[in-house]
Amino acid sequence: MGLTPRQARRVRVALASVMTALMAVLLVVRPASRGSVLVVGVYGAALVLCGVVIELSRHGRTRLGTWLLGLGLAAAIAADRLLLP
């Protein structure tokens, strides 16, 4: 039992919307604990990426959006762990 294309788009839009809200919260919380422009850049880029994924899913590019969301958020988490002071 797989999802229909419409259901898959809705699931990915919902997931990207939740991740957008999470990135917005992190964008407010993290600079308070770490005063760095790099923090704003990493989480700002992740926030923009979530918006791009929502638009891709709305236009039927759900697989591409899923890959971008997964890889982009993994890169943001890795950058948070490795690059940020």
CORNORNOR-V444599 format. One record per residue. RES is the residue in one letter. SS is DSSP state (H for helix, E for strand, L for the rest). PHI is phi in whole degrees, 0 to 359 (999 if undefined). BURIAL is 1 if it has 9 or more other ideal C-beta (glycine too) atoms within 8 Angstrom, else 0. Layout:
res: [RES:RES]
ss: [SS:SS]
phi: [PHI:PHI]
burial: [BURIAL:BURIAL]
This chain:
res: [M:G:L:T:P:R:Q:A:R:R:V:R:V:A:L:A:S:V:M:T:A:L:M:A:V:L:L:V:V:R:P:A:S:R:G:S:V:L:V:V:G:V:Y:G:A:A:L:V:L:C:G:V:V:I:E:L:S:R:H:G:R:T:R:L:G:T:W:L:L:G:L:G:L:A:A:A:I:A:A:D:R:L:L:L:P]
ss: [L:L:L:L:H:H:H:H:H:H:H:H:H:H:H:H:H:H:H:H:H:H:H:H:H:H:H:H:H:H:H:H:H:L:L:L:H:H:H:H:H:H:H:H:H:H:H:H:H:H:H:H:H:H:H:H:H:H:L:L:L:H:H:H:H:H:H:H:H:H:H:H:H:H:H:H:H:H:H:H:H:H:L:L:L]
phi: [999:257:273:286:303:295:295:298:298:296:296:290:295:296:297:294:293:296:293:298:296:295:295:294:294:296:293:273:283:296:296:292:269:228:278:215:289:297:298:296:296:295:285:294:295:295:294:296:300:297:295:296:296:298:293:299:293:295:261:89:259:289:294:299:298:295:298:297:296:296:291:293:289:295:294:294:293:296:295:296:285:265:265:278:290]
burial: [0:0:0:0:0:0:0:1:1:0:1:1:1:0:1:1:1:0:1:1:0:0:1:1:0:1:1:0:0:1:1:0:0:0:0:1:0:0:1:1:0:1:1:1:1:1:1:0:1:1:1:1:1:1:0:1:1:0:0:0:0:1:0:0:1:1:0:1:1:0:0:1:1:0:0:1:0:0:1:1:0:0:0:1:0]
